[in-house]
């Protein structure tokens, strides 16, 4: 009766020691996480860059992030998940050459978007995607 109980506890101890070794090595040497970047330019249908378009990034595991296009209509996000949701919205109305219809899209990265392969646990894989967005005016 004592031998099965001892064997059971031996297995539990070995499992716990194994997990503690993994946790220690991750803490000491670090684990790389792939990096993802999505960038582009927001223009109107005449290809004129639109400034101050609100771009909201929403992932599955965070509260999201917001930025605004610069004077050249450019935006740039970096994040740690391979999929994200972007919403492009004109929030200042007529101040940027008219009012525009919002656009929402899901962004998914694939192996074709890999721009730099990492080296094991030393450096991360880097993925990048350029998405140029054309917004349509509400009155068109």
HELIX and SHEET records of a PDB file:
HELIX    1   1 UNK A    2  UNK A   29  1                                  28    
HELIX    2   2 UNK A   93  UNK A   96  5                                   4    
HELIX    3   3 UNK A  111  UNK A  113  5                                   3    
SHEET    1   A 4 UNK A  74  UNK A  79  0                                        
SHEET    2   A 4 UNK A  35  UNK A  43 -1                                        
SHEET    3   A 4 UNK A 126  UNK A 130  1                                        
SHEET    4   A 4 UNK A 114  UNK A 116 -1                                        
SHEET    1   B 3 UNK A  74  UNK A  79  0                                        
SHEET    2   B 3 UNK A  35  UNK A  43 -1                                        
SHEET    3   B 3 UNK A 133  UNK A 134  1                                        
SHEET    1   C 4 UNK A  65  UNK A  68  0                                        
SHEET    2   C 4 UNK A  53  UNK A  58 -1                                        
SHEET    3   C 4 UNK A  83  UNK A  90 -1                                        
SHEET    4   C 4 UNK A 103  UNK A 108 -1                                        
END                                                                             
